Amino acid sequence: MPRLRPSLPLLGSLSERLRAFRSGRLELVLAEFAARMNRGGIELRKLHQARPDPRGQKRSDALLRLHCRRALNTPVDGAAITQAGSPARPLLAGSDSRLPNQSYPAYLVIVGHDRFGRACRLQPNAAKAWLRLHQAAIADGIELDLVSGFRSIAYQNGIWRRKLARGQSIAQIGQVSALPGRSEHHSGRALDLASGDGPVLEQDFAQTAACRWLKRNAHRYGFVESYPRNNPYGIVAEPWHWCWRST
C-alpha cells in the first residue's frame, strides 16, 4: 500500500499546503470538483473521476488560481471552499433522516487503492490516522483492506438511484445507505474496510479477527464504529464502517 510522505499530513501552514499542492500530493475540493496540479498547471475533475472534466475548466486560469489560493488558506480541518459553485443538490433532500448533514473536507490525499483498484482518498488528518492504524494492524498480523473512502454527494446520489431503479423503497434503502448529503463518507473521515478473503460489506465481517482487532484498537487512532447494533440513526449495524473523529 502506498505510504504518504511524513510531511504530507503536517499541513499546518500555508507554505506546507502550497508545497503539497504543487507536488500533486494534495487535492483541493472546490464544490463538486477536485483541483490538482498537473505538469505545472491546475486541472479540475469531477470528484471520483480520474480524467479532467472540460466542463469544469470554463474559468480562466487566473481566476482558478485565485480560487485555489483562497482554498489553500483554509485550515486542514476546515470546511470545503465553495467558490466554484454549490454542491450538487442532494437526491431526496427533503426526506426524513436522523443522520446529520455532512460537509466536504477542504483537502483530500490518496491513501492507497481499494479492492476495486480505485484511488481511495481521505482528509489529511484522517489519512495520517489511518496509516498509523494500518501499520499497527500489520504488526499484529491483521490484514485490513480498503473498500471505500471519500464519496461525493453525486456518487451517493448514484447509489440511491440504482437501488430505487431496482424497486427498493426509500425506507429500505435508508436502513443501509445514508441519504446523499448525510453520508460520513462525504467528510473524508470514514472508511469501509474488509480483510483478506473475508466478507465485504456484510454482517459476517463482525465475526472476523480483523473486526475484533478494530473493536479493541481503533479508538487508539481516533476511529469509532459509527453504526453498531441498535444505533440511534436507524441504520443497520455496519461493523465494516469506521470514522475518524480525533486523536
C-alpha positions as CSV (number, residue, x, y, z in Angstrom):
1,M,0.0,0.0,0.0
2,P,1.5,3.4,-0.9
3,R,2.6,5.5,2.1
4,L,2.1,9.2,2.4
5,R,5.3,11.1,2.8
6,P,5.8,12.1,6.5
7,S,5.3,15.8,5.7
8,L,2.0,15.4,3.9
9,P,-0.3,15.1,6.9
10,L,1.5,18.0,8.6
11,L,-0.2,20.8,6.8
12,G,-0.4,23.4,9.5
13,S,1.0,26.3,7.5
14,L,0.0,27.8,4.1
15,S,3.6,27.1,2.8
16,E,3.3,23.4,3.6
17,R,-0.1,23.2,1.9
18,L,1.3,25.0,-1.2
19,R,4.2,22.7,-1.5
20,A,2.0,19.6,-1.2
21,F,-0.4,21.0,-3.7
22,R,2.3,21.9,-6.2
23,S,3.8,18.5,-5.9
24,G,0.5,16.8,-6.7
25,R,0.2,15.2,-3.3
26,L,-2.7,17.3,-2.1
27,E,-6.1,17.9,-3.9
28,L,-8.4,20.8,-3.2
29,V,-12.1,20.3,-3.0
30,L,-14.0,23.1,-4.9
31,A,-17.7,22.2,-4.6
32,E,-18.2,19.1,-6.8
33,F,-14.7,19.4,-8.3
34,A,-11.2,18.4,-7.2
35,A,-8.4,20.7,-8.2
36,R,-4.9,19.4,-8.5
37,M,-1.6,20.4,-10.1
38,N,-0.5,18.5,-13.2
39,R,2.7,19.5,-15.1
40,G,2.6,22.9,-13.6
41,G,-1.0,23.7,-14.5
42,I,-4.2,23.3,-12.5
43,E,-6.8,20.8,-13.7
44,L,-10.3,20.3,-12.5
45,R,-12.1,17.0,-12.5
46,K,-15.4,15.9,-11.1
47,L,-14.9,14.2,-7.7
48,H,-14.4,10.4,-8.3
49,Q,-13.4,10.9,-12.0
50,A,-9.8,10.2,-13.0
51,R,-9.8,12.4,-16.1
52,P,-10.1,16.2,-16.2
53,D,-13.6,17.4,-16.9
54,P,-13.6,20.1,-19.7
55,R,-16.9,21.5,-18.4
56,G,-15.2,22.3,-15.2
57,Q,-12.4,24.2,-16.9
58,K,-14.6,27.1,-18.0
59,R,-13.0,29.7,-15.7
60,S,-9.8,31.4,-16.7
61,D,-6.6,30.1,-15.4
62,A,-6.1,33.3,-13.4
63,L,-9.5,33.0,-11.7
64,L,-8.9,29.3,-11.0
65,R,-5.6,30.1,-9.4
66,L,-7.3,32.7,-7.3
67,H,-9.9,30.2,-6.1
68,C,-7.1,27.7,-5.3
69,R,-5.1,30.3,-3.4
70,R,-8.1,31.1,-1.2
71,A,-8.8,27.5,-0.7
72,L,-5.3,26.8,0.5
73,N,-5.8,29.3,3.3
74,T,-8.4,27.0,4.8
75,P,-7.1,25.0,7.8
76,V,-6.8,21.3,7.3
77,D,-9.8,20.7,9.5
78,G,-11.9,23.5,7.8
79,A,-14.9,23.1,5.7
80,A,-14.5,23.0,1.9
81,I,-14.3,26.3,0.0
82,T,-17.3,26.5,-2.4
83,Q,-16.4,29.5,-4.7
84,A,-16.5,27.1,-7.6
85,G,-20.3,26.6,-7.1
86,S,-22.7,25.0,-4.8
87,P,-22.5,21.2,-4.1
88,A,-24.8,19.0,-6.2
89,R,-28.4,19.1,-5.0
90,P,-28.9,16.0,-2.9
91,L,-31.4,13.5,-4.2
92,L,-34.4,13.3,-1.9
93,A,-33.1,16.3,0.0
94,G,-36.4,16.7,1.9
95,S,-36.5,13.1,3.1
96,D,-36.5,12.4,6.8
97,S,-33.2,11.2,8.2
98,R,-31.8,11.0,11.7
99,L,-28.3,11.4,10.3
100,P,-26.7,14.8,10.5
101,N,-25.6,16.7,7.3
102,Q,-22.0,16.3,6.4
103,S,-19.6,18.8,4.8
104,Y,-16.9,18.2,2.3
105,P,-13.3,18.5,3.5
106,A,-11.2,21.2,2.1
107,Y,-8.4,18.8,1.1
108,L,-8.0,15.2,0.1
109,V,-5.0,12.9,-0.2
110,I,-4.7,9.4,-1.7
111,V,-4.0,6.7,0.9
112,G,-3.9,3.7,-1.4
113,H,-6.3,1.8,-3.7
114,D,-9.4,-0.1,-2.7
115,R,-10.3,-3.6,-3.6
116,F,-11.6,-2.5,-7.0
117,G,-8.4,-0.7,-7.9
118,R,-9.9,2.8,-7.3
119,A,-7.8,5.5,-5.6
120,C,-9.0,5.9,-2.0
121,R,-9.0,9.4,-0.6
122,L,-9.2,10.8,2.9
123,Q,-9.0,14.2,4.7
124,P,-5.3,14.6,5.6
125,N,-5.6,14.1,9.4
126,A,-7.8,11.1,8.9
127,A,-5.3,9.8,6.3
128,K,-2.4,10.1,8.9
129,A,-4.5,8.3,11.5
130,W,-5.5,5.5,9.0
131,L,-1.8,4.9,8.1
132,R,-0.9,4.6,11.8
133,L,-3.8,2.2,12.4
134,H,-3.0,0.1,9.3
135,Q,0.7,-0.3,10.3
136,A,-0.4,-1.3,13.8
137,A,-2.7,-3.9,12.4
138,I,0.1,-5.3,10.2
139,A,2.3,-5.5,13.2
140,D,-0.3,-7.6,15.0
141,G,-0.8,-9.9,11.9
142,I,-4.1,-8.4,10.9
143,E,-4.9,-7.6,7.3
144,L,-7.1,-4.6,6.6
145,D,-8.2,-3.8,3.1
146,L,-9.8,-0.5,1.9
147,V,-13.3,-0.8,0.3
148,S,-14.4,2.8,0.3
149,G,-13.1,6.2,1.5
150,F,-14.3,9.7,0.4
151,R,-17.5,9.8,-1.6
152,S,-19.1,12.9,-3.2
153,I,-22.8,13.7,-3.0
154,A,-23.1,12.9,-6.7
155,Y,-21.6,9.5,-6.0
156,Q,-24.1,8.8,-3.2
157,N,-26.9,10.0,-5.5
158,G,-25.9,7.3,-7.9
159,I,-26.1,4.6,-5.2
160,W,-29.6,5.7,-4.3
161,R,-30.8,5.9,-8.0
162,R,-29.5,2.4,-8.7
163,K,-31.3,1.0,-5.7
164,L,-34.5,2.9,-6.5
165,A,-34.4,1.6,-10.1
166,R,-34.2,-2.0,-8.7
167,G,-37.5,-1.4,-6.9
168,Q,-36.3,-0.8,-3.4
169,S,-38.3,1.6,-1.3
170,I,-36.9,4.8,0.3
171,A,-37.3,3.2,3.7
172,Q,-35.5,0.1,2.7
173,I,-32.6,2.0,1.2
174,G,-32.4,4.4,4.2
175,Q,-31.7,1.5,6.5
176,V,-28.4,0.6,4.7
177,S,-27.4,3.7,2.8
178,A,-27.2,7.3,4.1
179,L,-29.1,9.9,2.2
180,P,-26.9,12.0,-0.2
181,G,-25.6,14.8,1.9
182,R,-25.8,12.8,5.1
183,S,-23.1,10.1,4.5
184,E,-20.0,10.3,6.7
185,H,-18.0,9.4,3.6
186,H,-18.6,13.0,2.3
187,S,-16.4,14.2,5.2
188,G,-13.4,12.3,4.0
189,R,-13.1,10.8,7.5
190,A,-14.9,7.5,7.0
191,L,-13.6,4.1,5.7
192,D,-15.3,0.9,4.8
193,L,-12.9,-2.0,5.5
194,A,-12.6,-5.7,4.7
195,S,-10.0,-8.3,5.4
196,G,-8.3,-10.9,3.1
197,D,-10.9,-13.3,1.7
198,G,-13.4,-12.3,4.3
199,P,-16.9,-10.8,3.7
200,V,-17.2,-7.4,2.1
201,L,-19.9,-5.0,3.4
202,E,-21.6,-7.9,5.1
203,Q,-22.7,-8.5,8.7
204,D,-20.4,-11.5,8.9
205,F,-17.4,-9.1,9.0
206,A,-18.2,-8.8,12.7
207,Q,-17.0,-12.3,13.2
208,T,-13.6,-11.8,11.7
209,A,-10.3,-11.4,13.5
210,A,-9.9,-8.0,11.8
211,C,-13.2,-6.7,13.2
212,R,-12.4,-7.9,16.7
213,W,-9.0,-6.2,16.4
214,L,-10.7,-2.9,15.3
215,K,-13.1,-3.0,18.2
216,R,-10.1,-3.4,20.6
217,N,-7.7,-0.9,19.0
218,A,-9.3,1.5,16.5
219,H,-10.1,4.1,19.2
220,R,-6.4,4.5,19.9
221,Y,-6.1,6.1,16.5
222,G,-9.3,8.2,16.7
223,F,-11.6,5.8,14.8
224,V,-15.0,4.8,16.0
225,E,-17.6,2.3,14.8
226,S,-20.3,4.7,13.6
227,Y,-23.2,2.2,13.3
228,P,-23.1,-0.5,15.9
229,R,-26.2,-2.6,16.7
230,N,-29.1,-0.5,18.0
231,N,-27.5,2.7,16.9
232,P,-29.8,5.8,17.2
233,Y,-29.8,6.6,13.5
234,G,-31.9,3.6,12.3
235,I,-29.0,2.3,10.2
236,V,-28.4,-1.5,10.3
237,A,-25.2,-2.5,12.0
238,E,-22.2,-1.8,9.8
239,P,-19.2,-3.4,11.5
240,W,-17.1,-2.5,8.4
241,H,-17.7,1.3,8.7
242,W,-15.2,3.3,10.8
243,C,-14.9,7.1,11.1
244,W,-12.0,9.1,12.3
245,R,-13.1,11.7,14.9
246,S,-9.9,12.8,16.6
247,T,-6.7,11.5,18.2
